[in-house]
Amino acid sequence: MINRKEKRNMDFKLSKEQTDIKNAAREFAVGEFTERAQEFDREEKFDLNIWKKACELGFVGVTISEDYEGLGLGQFERCLITEEFWAVDAGMGVAIESTTFGSELIEHYGTEAQKRKYLPTLAKGEAIMGTAITEPDAGSDVTQAATTAVRDGEEYVINGSKMFSTNANIASFMLVFCLTNPNNPDRHKRHSFFIIETDRPGFEANKLKGKLGIRACDTAEVSLNNVRVPVSNLIGEEEEEGFKQLMYQFNMSRIHVSAQAVGISER
C-alpha cells in the first residue's frame, strides 16, 4: 500500500525519451498532415508515401518487440504518438496507425513462426495489415459472426462476408474472425482468428465511401469465397480461442481511443 508521503513524491512528468517522442510526433503531424488533411477527407484517399515516412521515423509498430524488429516501446509511448497525430487530423492519424492494428494479437497469441513471418514486415514498413471482424449481422455482438472456416486436410476453407474492414484494399494480409465450431454450447468458444493474404483466390474487397468521418483511412466490404489458407495461418494453431484473442486486442485499442479523444480536445 502506498502511504501519503510516497504519493506526494510520485513523479508524473514525462521522461526525456517520452518528451522527445511526443515532440517528434507533433512536428511530423503538423508538417505532413496540415496541408493535405482536407484533400484526403474530400477525396477519401491517402498518400502511402506519408505512411512510409512515418515508418522511417519510427512512428509505426512502436510496440512490436525488438525481437521482431520493432522498437519494443510501451502502450503509453504509442498513446503519446496517437494524441499528437489526432490533435492535427484524425483521419490521417488512423490511416497511419491502423496499418499495424492487430499486431498485438499476433505477438501475444501467434506461433513463433507467425510472429517471425509477419511482424518484421509491419515494423519495417514493408507491409500493411488489416482486420475483418464486423459482419452485416454481427456488429457489437461479435459472437454472432457467421463467416465460416472449415478444415479440409491441412487447409481451412473460408466463406462469408465482412463489413467495415480496415485496410482491406491496401493490406498485404488480413486478420479475419471466423466461426470454426458453431456447435460449442459456449458462444465465446466458437470462433478463431486466421491470417489471410489478400492475394489469395476468392478474396475480394470493395471500398466503402461516404463515411461520416475518418475518410483518409481505407474501409471496405470483404467477400470470402472458398478462400483456402494453410493450417499454419490459424493464430496460435489453436481453434476456439478467437473471442479471447479479440478481447485482448480490443483492450489494447481502447487505451488509444482515450488518447484519440485527448488529441481531438486539443484542437
ABEGO torsion letter per residue (X at the ends): XBBAAAAAABBABBBAAAAAAAAAAAAAAAAAAAAAAAAAAAAGBBBAAAAAAAAAAGABGAABBAAAGBAGBBAAAAAAAAAAAAAABAAAAAAAAAAABGAAAAAAABBAAAAAAAAAAAAAGABBBBBBABBAABBABAAABABBBBBBEABBBBBEBBBGBBGAAABABBBBBBBABAABABAAAABBBBBBBAABBGBBBBBBBGBABGAABBBBBBBBBGBBBBAAABBGGBBGAAAAAAAAAAAAAAAAAAAAAAAAAAX
